[in-house]
Amino acid sequence: MGGESRGYAYDFAQNLAKRTNSAGGSTVTATVNALNQLTSGLGHSGYSHDRRGNLLTAGVAGNGYAFAYDHENQCAIAGGP
């Protein structure tokens, strides 16, 4: 009986760098900037962050996800497809 197996690889700062899936044979990578903010990969594109480092948007093939934060820097709104 076969199963799915996922593998993960991390960079020197412990950011996710690569994810593999044995069932589909797929590999996705991630890229971060000097502030350790995700900038591309993991099936999304167009990541943007605010000046506090919070993720604001992540695009997915024409659709996107958006996030808003309250005065305590906590995610208050998350929206997407």
N, C-alpha and C positions, 0 to 999 in steps of 0.2 A: 504494500500500500504506500503510494508516494505522498509526499507532503510538501508544503511550501517551507522554504528556508530563506531567511533574510540575513544579510551580512552588512555590517556598518564599519566604516573607517573614519578616523578622526585626524585632524591636523594637530600640530604641536600645541595649539591653544585650546584643544579639546572641542573644536567646532566640527560638526558633522561635515565630512568632505566627500563621502561616497556611500551610496546605499545600493545593494544588490539584491535581486530576487531570483532564487533558483527556479521557481515554477515558471516564470515567464522569460527567464534568461536576460532580464533587463538590468541595466546599471544606470543610475543617475548620479550626477555630481553636484556639488554645491561650491559656491565661491563667496568668500567674505572679504571685506575691506580691512583697512588698518585698525578700524574701531571694532572689529569682530562682528560687523553687521552683515547679514546675508544680502548679497547683491545679485546673485543669479543662481539658477539651478533648481533641483528638486521638483521639476515639472512646472515651475512658475517662472515668470520673467517680470521685469519692471518693478523690482522692489524699491520702495522709498521709505525713509526714516525721518523722524523729526529731530530737532536739535538735542533732545534728551536721549536719542537712540531708540525710541519706540518705533516699531514697524507701523507704517501708515497705509501702504498699499502693496499688493502682490497681484500681478497680472497673470492670467491663464488664458492663452489663445483667444484673445478678444473679450474675455470676461475677467472680472477682477474682484478682489476682496479689499475691503477698506476697514480701517480701524480708527477709533477715536478714544482719547484718554481724558480722564477727569483731572481735577486740580491736585489729586494725590498721586497722579501718574499711574493710575490703574486703568486697565482697558474697560471702557464704559459701553462702547458700541462696536460690534463686529458685524459686517455685512458682506454678502457675496451671493453668487448663484445658488 
